[in-house]
Structures are given as C-alpha cells and as structure tokens.
C-alpha cells in the first residue's frame, strides 16, 4: 500500500505546483493578484512582460522547490515503522 500512496502523493504535489490553465482561463491572476500562482506569474513574466530571463530563473527555482519537496516525501514514505 505504501508504493501507490507515494505515487499519488508525489503526483498530486507536482500537479498542484504546476497549476496554470484554470487560473489563466478563469481569473488571469484575479483582482490585484489575489489568485495569482507561481506558474501564472512565470507566464506573465515571459509572455506578457517580455522578460524571459526572469521567467526562466523563476522556473528553475520552482523546479528545485518541487524536487526538494518530492525528495522529502520519498524519504518520509520510505521509512519503515517498527511495530
């Protein structure tokens, strides 16, 4: 049961960090950025503001953050409790 749970946990975490389409379609970041997410900000920097360097740097930071969280999840789910 541990392996499927780990897969679902990791896949859901990555999907939640990379949410873009619903925010862009429905609110475009909302009033005064109230629903703005990381991926929407990256898109805005790259294609609306014309700053691909800033968007690329934010993407690298996002990938590093997601990778760190996923590694922690794998480590926590890999531990065996002795009961």
Biopython code that builds the backbone (N, CA, C, O; Angstrom):
import numpy as np
from Bio.PDB.StructureBuilder import StructureBuilder

atoms = [
    (1, "UNK", "N", (0.814, -1.194, 0.000)),
    (1, "UNK", "CA", (0.000, 0.000, 0.000)),
    (1, "UNK", "C", (0.862, 1.265, 0.000)),
    (1, "UNK", "O", (0.399, 2.339, -0.385)),
    (2, "UNK", "N", (2.108, 1.131, 0.430)),
    (2, "UNK", "CA", (2.988, 2.288, 0.533)),
    (2, "UNK", "C", (3.364, 2.844, -0.848)),
    (2, "UNK", "O", (3.422, 4.061, -1.025)),
    (3, "UNK", "N", (3.615, 1.971, -1.817)),
    (3, "UNK", "CA", (4.035, 2.442, -3.145)),
    (3, "UNK", "C", (2.944, 3.224, -3.876)),
    (3, "UNK", "O", (3.233, 4.294, -4.410)),
    (4, "UNK", "N", (1.698, 2.733, -3.923)),
    (4, "UNK", "CA", (0.660, 3.541, -4.578)),
    (4, "UNK", "C", (0.397, 4.865, -3.867)),
    (4, "UNK", "O", (0.149, 5.884, -4.510)),
    (5, "UNK", "N", (0.453, 4.844, -2.544)),
    (5, "UNK", "CA", (0.240, 6.078, -1.795)),
    (5, "UNK", "C", (1.349, 7.089, -2.082)),
    (5, "UNK", "O", (1.083, 8.283, -2.220)),
    (6, "UNK", "N", (2.574, 6.619, -2.171)),
    (6, "UNK", "CA", (3.689, 7.502, -2.501)),
    (6, "UNK", "C", (3.511, 8.110, -3.891)),
    (6, "UNK", "O", (3.732, 9.305, -4.087)),
    (7, "UNK", "N", (3.113, 7.283, -4.847)),
    (7, "UNK", "CA", (2.902, 7.785, -6.208)),
    (7, "UNK", "C", (1.826, 8.863, -6.243)),
    (7, "UNK", "O", (2.016, 9.916, -6.851)),
    (8, "UNK", "N", (0.697, 8.599, -5.591)),
    (8, "UNK", "CA", (-0.408, 9.567, -5.591)),
    (8, "UNK", "C", (0.006, 10.856, -4.891)),
    (8, "UNK", "O", (-0.308, 11.949, -5.363)),
    (9, "UNK", "N", (0.704, 10.733, -3.777)),
    (9, "UNK", "CA", (1.148, 11.913, -3.037)),
    (9, "UNK", "C", (2.093, 12.770, -3.871)),
    (9, "UNK", "O", (1.936, 13.989, -3.928)),
    (10, "UNK", "N", (3.058, 12.151, -4.507)),
    (10, "UNK", "CA", (4.034, 12.886, -5.316)),
    (10, "UNK", "C", (3.369, 13.492, -6.552)),
    (10, "UNK", "O", (3.596, 14.659, -6.871)),
    (11, "UNK", "N", (2.553, 12.707, -7.244)),
    (11, "UNK", "CA", (1.887, 13.213, -8.450)),
    (11, "UNK", "C", (0.956, 14.376, -8.125)),
    (11, "UNK", "O", (0.888, 15.346, -8.879)),
    (12, "UNK", "N", (0.243, 14.285, -7.014)),
    (12, "UNK", "CA", (-0.664, 15.364, -6.622)),
    (12, "UNK", "C", (0.105, 16.626, -6.225)),
    (12, "UNK", "O", (-0.314, 17.739, -6.543)),
    (13, "UNK", "N", (1.217, 16.449, -5.538)),
    (13, "UNK", "CA", (2.031, 17.606, -5.155)),
    (13, "UNK", "C", (2.571, 18.328, -6.382)),
    (13, "UNK", "O", (2.490, 19.554, -6.466)),
    (14, "UNK", "N", (3.113, 17.588, -7.320)),
    (14, "UNK", "CA", (3.663, 18.196, -8.538)),
    (14, "UNK", "C", (2.548, 18.878, -9.334)),
    (14, "UNK", "O", (2.734, 19.987, -9.836)),
    (15, "UNK", "N", (1.401, 18.225, -9.449)),
    (15, "UNK", "CA", (0.285, 18.809, -10.197)),
    (15, "UNK", "C", (-0.198, 20.107, -9.550)),
    (15, "UNK", "O", (-0.545, 21.057, -10.252)),
    (16, "UNK", "N", (-0.222, 20.153, -8.227)),
    (16, "UNK", "CA", (-0.675, 21.366, -7.552)),
    (16, "UNK", "C", (0.295, 22.526, -7.721)),
    (16, "UNK", "O", (-0.131, 23.679, -7.791)),
    (17, "UNK", "N", (1.581, 22.245, -7.788)),
    (17, "UNK", "CA", (2.541, 23.320, -8.014)),
    (17, "UNK", "C", (2.499, 23.829, -9.447)),
    (17, "UNK", "O", (2.825, 24.990, -9.697)),
    (18, "UNK", "N", (2.105, 22.988, -10.383)),
    (18, "UNK", "CA", (2.149, 23.365, -11.788)),
    (18, "UNK", "C", (0.793, 23.777, -12.351)),
    (18, "UNK", "O", (0.619, 23.809, -13.569)),
    (19, "UNK", "N", (-0.166, 24.090, -11.492)),
    (19, "UNK", "CA", (-1.488, 24.532, -11.944)),
    (19, "UNK", "C", (-1.334, 25.849, -12.706)),
    (19, "UNK", "O", (-0.751, 26.810, -12.204)),
    (20, "UNK", "N", (-1.859, 25.870, -13.905)),
    (20, "UNK", "CA", (-1.763, 27.096, -14.696)),
    (20, "UNK", "C", (-3.066, 27.395, -15.423)),
    (20, "UNK", "O", (-3.586, 28.506, -15.319)),
    (21, "UNK", "N", (-3.599, 26.431, -16.151)),
    (21, "UNK", "CA", (-4.734, 26.670, -17.036)),
    (21, "UNK", "C", (-5.970, 27.211, -16.320)),
    (21, "UNK", "O", (-6.535, 28.199, -16.787)),
    (22, "UNK", "N", (-6.425, 26.615, -15.204)),
    (22, "UNK", "CA", (-7.637, 27.152, -14.579)),
    (22, "UNK", "C", (-7.496, 28.601, -14.127)),
    (22, "UNK", "O", (-8.425, 29.393, -14.281)),
    (23, "UNK", "N", (-6.354, 28.946, -13.579)),
    (23, "UNK", "CA", (-6.151, 30.317, -13.117)),
    (23, "UNK", "C", (-6.099, 31.277, -14.296)),
    (23, "UNK", "O", (-6.680, 32.361, -14.246)),
    (24, "UNK", "N", (-5.410, 30.885, -15.345)),
    (24, "UNK", "CA", (-5.289, 31.766, -16.507)),
    (24, "UNK", "C", (-6.631, 31.936, -17.214)),
    (24, "UNK", "O", (-6.968, 33.039, -17.644)),
    (25, "UNK", "N", (-7.391, 30.864, -17.338)),
    (25, "UNK", "CA", (-8.671, 30.940, -18.041)),
    (25, "UNK", "C", (-9.720, 31.690, -17.219)),
    (25, "UNK", "O", (-10.438, 32.536, -17.752)),
    (26, "UNK", "N", (-9.811, 31.386, -15.935)),
    (26, "UNK", "CA", (-10.900, 31.938, -15.128)),
    (26, "UNK", "C", (-10.629, 33.342, -14.611)),
    (26, "UNK", "O", (-11.497, 34.209, -14.712)),
    (27, "UNK", "N", (-9.437, 33.588, -14.056)),
    (27, "UNK", "CA", (-9.228, 34.862, -13.368)),
    (27, "UNK", "C", (-8.047, 35.680, -13.876)),
    (27, "UNK", "O", (-7.968, 36.879, -13.607)),
    (28, "UNK", "N", (-7.127, 35.050, -14.609)),
    (28, "UNK", "CA", (-5.883, 35.708, -15.045)),
    (28, "UNK", "C", (-5.141, 36.345, -13.869)),
    (28, "UNK", "O", (-4.558, 37.421, -13.995)),
    (29, "UNK", "N", (-5.175, 35.663, -12.730)),
    (29, "UNK", "CA", (-4.479, 36.168, -11.554)),
    (29, "UNK", "C", (-5.378, 36.878, -10.575)),
    (29, "UNK", "O", (-4.954, 37.228, -9.473)),
    (30, "UNK", "N", (-6.604, 37.091, -10.965)),
    (30, "UNK", "CA", (-7.582, 37.673, -10.058)),
    (30, "UNK", "C", (-7.411, 39.155, -9.851)),
    (30, "UNK", "O", (-6.485, 39.771, -10.377)),
    (31, "UNK", "N", (-8.319, 39.721, -9.074)),
    (31, "UNK", "CA", (-8.199, 41.144, -8.783)),
    (31, "UNK", "C", (-6.981, 41.414, -7.907)),
    (31, "UNK", "O", (-6.852, 40.855, -6.818)),
    (32, "UNK", "N", (-6.116, 42.251, -8.379)),
    (32, "UNK", "CA", (-4.895, 42.654, -7.675)),
    (32, "UNK", "C", (-4.026, 41.465, -7.282)),
    (32, "UNK", "O", (-3.383, 41.492, -6.232)),
    (33, "UNK", "N", (-3.996, 40.415, -8.116)),
    (33, "UNK", "CA", (-3.125, 39.273, -7.875)),
    (33, "UNK", "C", (-3.562, 38.360, -6.749)),
    (33, "UNK", "O", (-2.740, 37.608, -6.228)),
    (34, "UNK", "N", (-4.823, 38.396, -6.355)),
    (34, "UNK", "CA", (-5.271, 37.606, -5.213)),
    (34, "UNK", "C", (-5.284, 36.106, -5.492)),
    (34, "UNK", "O", (-5.169, 35.313, -4.558)),
    (35, "UNK", "N", (-5.421, 35.693, -6.763)),
    (35, "UNK", "CA", (-5.388, 34.273, -7.091)),
    (35, "UNK", "C", (-4.186, 33.926, -7.961)),
    (35, "UNK", "O", (-4.178, 32.888, -8.624)),
    (36, "UNK", "N", (-3.197, 34.767, -7.964)),
    (36, "UNK", "CA", (-2.017, 34.544, -8.787)),
    (36, "UNK", "C", (-1.173, 33.411, -8.199)),
    (36, "UNK", "O", (-0.891, 33.395, -7.000)),
    (37, "UNK", "N", (-0.777, 32.475, -9.046)),
    (37, "UNK", "CA", (0.056, 31.354, -8.642)),
    (37, "UNK", "C", (1.426, 31.474, -9.292)),
    (37, "UNK", "O", (1.642, 32.334, -10.146)),
    (38, "UNK", "N", (2.334, 30.623, -8.891)),
    (38, "UNK", "CA", (3.711, 30.697, -9.391)),
    (38, "UNK", "C", (3.758, 30.522, -10.909)),
    (38, "UNK", "O", (4.418, 31.297, -11.602)),
    (39, "UNK", "N", (3.065, 29.515, -11.426)),
    (39, "UNK", "CA", (3.104, 29.275, -12.872)),
    (39, "UNK", "C", (2.475, 30.426, -13.654)),
    (39, "UNK", "O", (2.952, 30.762, -14.737)),
    (40, "UNK", "N", (1.429, 31.026, -13.133)),
    (40, "UNK", "CA", (0.817, 32.161, -13.810)),
    (40, "UNK", "C", (1.758, 33.362, -13.814)),
    (40, "UNK", "O", (1.813, 34.107, -14.792)),
    (41, "UNK", "N", (2.491, 33.550, -12.731)),
    (41, "UNK", "CA", (3.461, 34.640, -12.672)),
    (41, "UNK", "C", (4.603, 34.415, -13.667)),
    (41, "UNK", "O", (5.075, 35.360, -14.299)),
    (42, "UNK", "N", (5.043, 33.163, -13.804)),
    (42, "UNK", "CA", (6.087, 32.837, -14.776)),
    (42, "UNK", "C", (5.593, 33.142, -16.190)),
    (42, "UNK", "O", (6.319, 33.731, -16.990)),
    (43, "UNK", "N", (4.361, 32.741, -16.495)),
    (43, "UNK", "CA", (3.789, 33.017, -17.807)),
    (43, "UNK", "C", (3.696, 34.526, -18.058)),
    (43, "UNK", "O", (4.031, 35.003, -19.142)),
    (44, "UNK", "N", (3.244, 35.262, -17.058)),
    (44, "UNK", "CA", (3.106, 36.712, -17.203)),
    (44, "UNK", "C", (4.465, 37.362, -17.446)),
    (44, "UNK", "O", (4.587, 38.240, -18.300)),
    (45, "UNK", "N", (5.483, 36.937, -16.706)),
    (45, "UNK", "CA", (6.824, 37.497, -16.913)),
    (45, "UNK", "C", (7.349, 37.185, -18.306)),
    (45, "UNK", "O", (7.945, 38.047, -18.952)),
    (46, "UNK", "N", (7.136, 35.972, -18.771)),
    (46, "UNK", "CA", (7.707, 35.567, -20.056)),
    (46, "UNK", "C", (6.975, 36.171, -21.250)),
    (46, "UNK", "O", (7.603, 36.718, -22.157)),
    (47, "UNK", "N", (5.649, 36.073, -21.249)),
    (47, "UNK", "CA", (4.916, 36.397, -22.471)),
    (47, "UNK", "C", (4.180, 37.730, -22.430)),
    (47, "UNK", "O", (3.956, 38.329, -23.482)),
    (48, "UNK", "N", (3.802, 38.206, -21.271)),
    (48, "UNK", "CA", (3.100, 39.491, -21.207)),
    (48, "UNK", "C", (4.104, 40.620, -21.013)),
    (48, "UNK", "O", (4.056, 41.629, -21.716)),
    (49, "UNK", "N", (5.015, 40.447, -20.057)),
    (49, "UNK", "CA", (6.003, 41.481, -19.771)),
    (49, "UNK", "C", (7.234, 41.401, -20.674)),
    (49, "UNK", "O", (8.025, 42.342, -20.724)),
    (50, "UNK", "N", (7.400, 40.286, -21.386)),
    (50, "UNK", "CA", (8.534, 40.135, -22.296)),
    (50, "UNK", "C", (9.868, 39.993, -21.579)),
    (50, "UNK", "O", (10.884, 40.494, -22.062)),
    (51, "UNK", "N", (9.881, 39.318, -20.433)),
    (51, "UNK", "CA", (11.110, 39.133, -19.660)),
    (51, "UNK", "C", (11.397, 37.642, -19.488)),
    (51, "UNK", "O", (11.142, 37.078, -18.424)),
    (52, "UNK", "N", (11.930, 36.999, -20.544)),
    (52, "UNK", "CA", (12.160, 35.552, -20.454)),
    (52, "UNK", "C", (13.251, 35.167, -19.453)),
    (52, "UNK", "O", (13.237, 34.048, -18.942)),
    (53, "UNK", "N", (14.170, 36.041, -19.169)),
    (53, "UNK", "CA", (15.217, 35.740, -18.195)),
    (53, "UNK", "C", (14.654, 35.572, -16.797)),
    (53, "UNK", "O", (15.012, 34.634, -16.084)),
    (54, "UNK", "N", (13.782, 36.472, -16.413)),
    (54, "UNK", "CA", (13.136, 36.382, -15.106)),
    (54, "UNK", "C", (12.247, 35.145, -15.020)),
    (54, "UNK", "O", (12.212, 34.470, -13.990)),
    (55, "UNK", "N", (11.539, 34.853, -16.088)),
    (55, "UNK", "CA", (10.675, 33.672, -16.113)),
    (55, "UNK", "C", (11.499, 32.390, -16.045)),
    (55, "UNK", "O", (11.110, 31.436, -15.371)),
    (56, "UNK", "N", (12.620, 32.365, -16.732)),
    (56, "UNK", "CA", (13.492, 31.191, -16.679)),
    (56, "UNK", "C", (14.069, 30.974, -15.299)),
    (56, "UNK", "O", (14.151, 29.838, -14.832)),
    (57, "UNK", "N", (14.472, 32.052, -14.637)),
    (57, "UNK", "CA", (15.006, 31.940, -13.273)),
    (57, "UNK", "C", (13.931, 31.457, -12.309)),
    (57, "UNK", "O", (14.198, 30.623, -11.444)),
    (58, "UNK", "N", (12.727, 31.975, -12.455)),
    (58, "UNK", "CA", (11.630, 31.529, -11.588)),
    (58, "UNK", "C", (11.293, 30.063, -11.845)),
    (58, "UNK", "O", (10.938, 29.339, -10.914)),
    (59, "UNK", "N", (11.400, 29.623, -13.084)),
    (59, "UNK", "CA", (11.150, 28.224, -13.411)),
    (59, "UNK", "C", (12.179, 27.314, -12.762)),
    (59, "UNK", "O", (11.832, 26.257, -12.235)),
    (60, "UNK", "N", (13.440, 27.717, -12.799)),
    (60, "UNK", "CA", (14.495, 26.919, -12.161)),
    (60, "UNK", "C", (14.260, 26.833, -10.653)),
    (60, "UNK", "O", (14.425, 25.767, -10.060)),
    (61, "UNK", "N", (13.880, 27.937, -10.039)),
    (61, "UNK", "CA", (13.586, 27.936, -8.600)),
    (61, "UNK", "C", (12.393, 27.036, -8.303)),
    (61, "UNK", "O", (12.410, 26.291, -7.323)),
    (62, "UNK", "N", (11.354, 27.095, -9.140)),
    (62, "UNK", "CA", (10.175, 26.257, -8.946)),
    (62, "UNK", "C", (10.524, 24.773, -9.065)),
    (62, "UNK", "O", (10.077, 23.965, -8.251)),
    (63, "UNK", "N", (11.308, 24.414, -10.061)),
    (63, "UNK", "CA", (11.703, 23.018, -10.238)),
    (63, "UNK", "C", (12.534, 22.540, -9.046)),
    (63, "UNK", "O", (12.351, 21.417, -8.578)),
    (64, "UNK", "N", (13.434, 23.372, -8.560)),
    (64, "UNK", "CA", (14.245, 22.993, -7.399)),
    (64, "UNK", "C", (13.366, 22.819, -6.160)),
    (64, "UNK", "O", (13.574, 21.889, -5.381)),
    (65, "UNK", "N", (12.400, 23.696, -5.974)),
    (65, "UNK", "CA", (11.491, 23.595, -4.833)),
    (65, "UNK", "C", (10.652, 22.324, -4.898)),
    (65, "UNK", "O", (10.527, 21.609, -3.904)),
    (66, "UNK", "N", (10.083, 22.044, -6.054)),
    (66, "UNK", "CA", (9.268, 20.838, -6.221)),
    (66, "UNK", "C", (10.123, 19.590, -6.030)),
    (66, "UNK", "O", (9.685, 18.632, -5.394)),
    (67, "UNK", "N", (11.326, 19.592, -6.570)),
    (67, "UNK", "CA", (12.216, 18.447, -6.410)),
    (67, "UNK", "C", (12.565, 18.209, -4.947)),
    (67, "UNK", "O", (12.593, 17.063, -4.498)),
    (68, "UNK", "N", (12.831, 19.266, -4.204)),
    (68, "UNK", "CA", (13.139, 19.127, -2.784)),
    (68, "UNK", "C", (11.951, 18.566, -2.012)),
    (68, "UNK", "O", (12.123, 17.702, -1.152)),
    (69, "UNK", "N", (10.760, 19.045, -2.308)),
    (69, "UNK", "CA", (9.567, 18.543, -1.626)),
    (69, "UNK", "C", (9.315, 17.076, -1.966)),
    (69, "UNK", "O", (8.968, 16.285, -1.089)),
    (70, "UNK", "N", (9.487, 16.716, -3.227)),
    (70, "UNK", "CA", (9.289, 15.326, -3.639)),
    (70, "UNK", "C", (10.317, 14.416, -2.974)),
    (70, "UNK", "O", (9.971, 13.313, -2.550)),
    (71, "UNK", "N", (11.563, 14.847, -2.873)),
    (71, "UNK", "CA", (12.579, 14.032, -2.205)),
    (71, "UNK", "C", (12.248, 13.829, -0.731)),
    (71, "UNK", "O", (12.455, 12.739, -0.198)),
    (72, "UNK", "N", (11.742, 14.854, -0.071)),
    (72, "UNK", "CA", (11.328, 14.716, 1.328)),
    (72, "UNK", "C", (10.170, 13.729, 1.430)),
    (72, "UNK", "O", (10.137, 12.901, 2.340)),
    (73, "UNK", "N", (9.224, 13.812, 0.504)),
    (73, "UNK", "CA", (8.092, 12.878, 0.522)),
    (73, "UNK", "C", (8.566, 11.443, 0.329)),
    (73, "UNK", "O", (8.107, 10.541, 1.029)),
    (74, "UNK", "N", (9.479, 11.223, -0.615)),
    (74, "UNK", "CA", (10.015, 9.877, -0.823)),
    (74, "UNK", "C", (10.732, 9.376, 0.425)),
    (74, "UNK", "O", (10.584, 8.216, 0.807)),
    (75, "UNK", "N", (11.494, 10.235, 1.048)),
    (75, "UNK", "CA", (12.224, 9.822, 2.247)),
    (75, "UNK", "C", (11.278, 9.490, 3.387)),
    (75, "UNK", "O", (11.483, 8.503, 4.093)),
    (76, "UNK", "N", (10.243, 10.302, 3.574)),
    (76, "UNK", "CA", (9.283, 10.047, 4.656)),
    (76, "UNK", "C", (8.439, 8.804, 4.387)),
    (76, "UNK", "O", (8.125, 8.057, 5.313)),
    (77, "UNK", "N", (8.075, 8.580, 3.138)),
    (77, "UNK", "CA", (7.269, 7.411, 2.814)),
    (77, "UNK", "C", (8.102, 6.134, 2.769)),
    (77, "UNK", "O", (7.557, 5.034, 2.854)),
    (78, "UNK", "N", (9.405, 6.272, 2.638)),
    (78, "UNK", "CA", (10.266, 5.098, 2.569)),
    (78, "UNK", "C", (10.631, 4.531, 3.914)),
    (78, "UNK", "O", (11.083, 3.389, 4.002)),
    (79, "UNK", "N", (10.442, 5.316, 4.980)),
    (79, "UNK", "CA", (10.792, 4.836, 6.316)),
    (79, "UNK", "C", (9.820, 3.746, 6.753)),
    (79, "UNK", "O", (8.613, 3.834, 6.530)),
    (80, "UNK", "N", (10.372, 2.735, 7.373)),
    (80, "UNK", "CA", (9.562, 1.642, 7.898)),
    (80, "UNK", "C", (9.408, 1.820, 9.392)),
    (80, "UNK", "O", (10.394, 1.976, 10.112)),
    (81, "UNK", "N", (8.184, 1.797, 9.854)),
    (81, "UNK", "CA", (7.966, 1.883, 11.297)),
    (81, "UNK", "C", (8.090, 0.484, 11.901)),
    (81, "UNK", "O", (7.656, -0.505, 11.310)),
    (82, "UNK", "N", (8.683, 0.425, 13.073)),
    (82, "UNK", "CA", (8.890, -0.855, 13.725)),
    (82, "UNK", "C", (7.820, -1.051, 14.782)),
    (82, "UNK", "O", (7.940, -0.580, 15.913)),
    (83, "UNK", "N", (6.761, -1.763, 14.384)),
    (83, "UNK", "CA", (5.652, -2.027, 15.309)),
    (83, "UNK", "C", (5.419, -3.496, 15.392)),
    (83, "UNK", "O", (4.528, -3.940, 16.117)),
]
sb = StructureBuilder()
sb.init_structure("model")
sb.init_model(0)
sb.init_chain("A")
sb.init_seg("    ")
for serial, (resi, resn, name, xyz) in enumerate(atoms, 1):
    if name == "N":
        sb.init_residue(resn, " ", resi, " ")
    sb.init_atom(name, np.array(xyz, "f"), 0.0, 1.0, " ", f" {name:<3s}", serial, name[0])
structure = sb.get_structure()
